[in-house]
């Protein structure tokens, strides 16, 4: 589950992983297709076991979380 805010140069996303959910989540950001993004974890805990990989060609952000559920993180995807 995700929720987000967008500005011209930055997306702020909060992602939840609930019990029973897969440990990989793909978020599509079609408005960012072809852009280079830096991903930074925001808030307490930082990444703390989560990882993020941006794929500019497909406009997909792949998130991985082996952290026990329930868990949530917030990240900022900033255009370079």
QUIFENGI-V443806 format. One record per residue. N is the residue number from 1. RES is the residue in three letters. OMEGA is omega in whole degrees, 0 to 359 (none if undefined). NEAR is the number of other ideal C-beta (glycine too) atoms within 12 Angstrom. D_LAST is the distance of its C-alpha to the last C-alpha in whole Angstrom. Layout:
BEGIN
<<N	RES	OMEGA	NEAR	D_LAST> <N	RES	OMEGA	NEAR	D_LAST>>
END
This chain:
BEGIN
<<1	UNK	180	18	26> <2	UNK	171	25	23> <3	UNK	184	15	22> <4	UNK	175	23	19> <5	UNK	183	15	18> <6	UNK	168	18	15> <7	UNK	180	14	14> <8	UNK	184	10	12> <9	UNK	188	17	8> <10	UNK	171	24	10> <11	UNK	176	35	12> <12	UNK	185	24	15> <13	UNK	169	35	17> <14	UNK	186	23	21> <15	UNK	177	37	22> <16	UNK	171	21	26> <17	UNK	185	26	28> <18	UNK	179	17	31> <19	UNK	180	11	35> <20	UNK	181	8	35> <21	UNK	176	21	32> <22	UNK	179	15	30> <23	UNK	176	20	28> <24	UNK	178	19	25> <25	UNK	176	28	23> <26	UNK	179	19	21> <27	UNK	179	29	19> <28	UNK	178	20	18> <29	UNK	188	31	15> <30	UNK	179	16	17> <31	UNK	181	18	15> <32	UNK	181	32	11> <33	UNK	178	18	13> <34	UNK	181	16	12> <35	UNK	173	23	8> <36	UNK	182	17	6> <37	UNK	169	29	6> <38	UNK	180	20	7> <39	UNK	179	34	10> <40	UNK	178	20	12> <41	UNK	186	26	16> <42	UNK	173	25	17> <43	UNK	182	18	21> <44	UNK	177	10	24> <45	UNK	182	16	24> <46	UNK	181	17	21> <47	UNK	177	23	20> <48	UNK	176	18	24> <49	UNK	178	20	25> <50	UNK	172	32	22> <51	UNK	181	23	19> <52	UNK	177	33	16> <53	UNK	180	20	15> <54	UNK	178	33	13> <55	UNK	186	23	14> <56	UNK	182	21	12> <57	UNK	181	12	15> <58	UNK	182	17	17> <59	UNK	180	22	15> <60	UNK	174	22	16> <61	UNK	180	34	16> <62	UNK	180	23	18> <63	UNK	178	39	20> <64	UNK	180	22	23> <65	UNK	174	29	25> <66	UNK	182	16	28> <67	UNK	178	21	29> <68	UNK	180	13	32> <69	UNK	353	17	32> <70	UNK	180	15	32> <71	UNK	179	26	29> <72	UNK	176	28	25> <73	UNK	174	33	22> <74	UNK	179	29	19> <75	UNK	176	38	15> <76	UNK	175	27	12> <77	UNK	187	38	9> <78	UNK	176	22	6> <79	UNK	179	22	4> <80	UNK	none	14	0>>
END
